[in-house]
Every structure is written in C-alpha cells, then in structure tokens.
Amino acid sequence: MPGWARVPFIFLTAKTDKADVRRAKGLGADDYITKPFEPEELVVAVGARLKRIQEIVQVSADEFNRLKQQIVMVLSHELRTPLTSILGYTELVLGDAASLSPSAFQEFLLAFSAAASG
C-alpha cells in the first residue's frame, strides 16, 4: 500500500533460521529482531528507521525544489527570448514607422510572427 511506504516494517519474531530472515527481508522488512530481545533494541531499531525516512523525505523535497527552480529558470529564459526579439522589432518599427514602405512593414510583421513562434 503506497500510503504505508514510510512506515518501518520490523519483524519481531522467535524464528531465527536464516531462511526466515531472508524471506522477511525479501518481503521488505526494514529490520529483523529475534526473541528474546531487549526493549531498547526495538526502540533503537524503530528510531533509526524513522530517522532514515525523515532523511529520505528531506532529500526528496530538496531534489524537488532544485528541479522546480531549474524548470522556472528554463521557462523564464524560453519566455524572455521571443519577447526580447519582439521588443527589439517593435522599437525599430516605432522609430521608423513614418518612413517604412509597405514591404518593409510586412517584413517586420513577419519577423514579429517568427519571434512569437519561437
């Protein structure tokens, strides 16, 4: 169950055969403690697993934030690039609008379109 992925799974059993240990590990056990056991041993095992899960969650969150920043940077650049071209062509047209021939004006419109298309 995906919702249980963060819950440590620790076998506490009287079975000590290596085959039982391997089977438990194969089923996804995080730890295997055999009876008799000291309560401190169980507390340490649970604490270690919970700490590890917190570390994994933190690393995942850091990686997610790093990827999110990269996406924002790439998208920002990709959005700015066409806008820079469009602004440049706009300044040229506005500066020379009165003296532009219809064909030159059409060339600027084609340049706007190409810049907007990326």
C-alpha positions in Angstrom: 0.0 0.0 0.0 1.6 3.3 -1.1 0.3 5.2 2.0 2.3 2.8 4.2 5.6 3.3 2.4 7.0 5.5 5.1 6.1 3.1 7.9 9.1 1.0 9.1 8.4 -2.7 8.9 10.3 -4.6 11.6 9.9 -8.3 12.2 9.8 -9.2 15.9 9.8 -13.0 16.0 11.1 -16.1 17.6 12.1 -17.5 14.2 15.9 -17.5 13.9 16.6 -19.6 10.8 18.5 -17.7 8.1 15.8 -18.7 5.6 13.2 -16.9 7.7 15.4 -13.8 7.9 15.9 -13.9 4.1 12.2 -14.3 3.5 11.4 -11.4 5.8 13.9 -9.2 4.0 12.6 -10.3 0.7 9.1 -9.2 1.8 10.5 -5.7 2.5 11.3 -5.9 6.2 13.5 -3.0 7.4 14.8 -5.0 10.3 14.5 -8.4 11.9 14.7 -8.8 15.6 14.5 -12.2 17.3 13.2 -13.1 20.7 14.3 -12.8 23.3 15.0 -9.1 22.8 15.7 -6.1 24.8 13.1 -3.3 24.6 15.9 -0.9 24.0 16.8 -2.8 20.9 13.3 -2.4 19.5 13.3 1.4 20.4 16.7 1.9 18.7 15.5 0.0 15.5 12.3 2.0 15.2 14.1 5.3 15.9 16.8 4.5 13.3 14.2 3.6 10.6 12.1 6.8 11.4 15.2 8.9 11.2 16.1 7.4 7.9 12.7 8.0 6.5 12.9 11.7 7.5 16.2 11.9 5.8 14.8 10.4 2.6 11.8 12.8 2.7 14.1 15.8 3.2 16.4 14.7 0.3 13.4 14.2 -1.9 12.0 17.6 -1.0 15.4 19.2 -1.7 15.6 17.5 -5.1 12.1 18.5 -5.9 12.8 22.1 -5.1 16.0 22.0 -7.1 14.2 20.7 -10.2 11.4 23.2 -9.7 14.0 26.0 -9.7 15.6 24.6 -12.9 12.2 24.5 -14.6 11.4 28.0 -13.6 14.8 29.2 -14.9 14.4 27.4 -18.3 10.8 28.5 -18.8 11.7 32.1 -17.8 14.5 32.1 -20.4 12.4 30.5 -23.1 9.6 33.1 -22.5 12.1 36.0 -22.4 13.9 35.1 -25.6 10.9 35.6 -28.0 9.8 38.7 -26.1 13.3 40.3 -26.4 13.1 39.8 -30.2 9.5 41.2 -30.4 10.5 44.2 -28.2 13.5 44.9 -30.5 11.5 44.7 -33.7 8.8 46.9 -32.0 11.4 49.6 -31.2 12.7 49.5 -34.8 9.2 49.8 -36.3 8.2 52.6 -33.9 11.4 54.5 -34.6 10.9 54.3 -38.4 7.2 53.9 -38.8 6.7 57.0 -40.9 9.4 56.1 -43.4 8.7 52.4 -43.7 7.5 51.1 -47.1 4.6 48.6 -47.1 7.0 45.8 -48.0 9.4 46.8 -45.1 6.5 46.9 -42.8 5.4 43.5 -43.9 8.9 42.2 -43.3 8.7 43.5 -39.7 5.4 41.8 -39.2 6.9 38.5 -40.4 9.8 39.0 -38.0 7.2 39.6 -35.1 5.5 36.4 -36.1 8.7 34.4 -36.3 9.8 35.7 -32.9 6.5 34.9 -31.3 6.5 31.4 -32.7 9.9 30.8 -31.0 
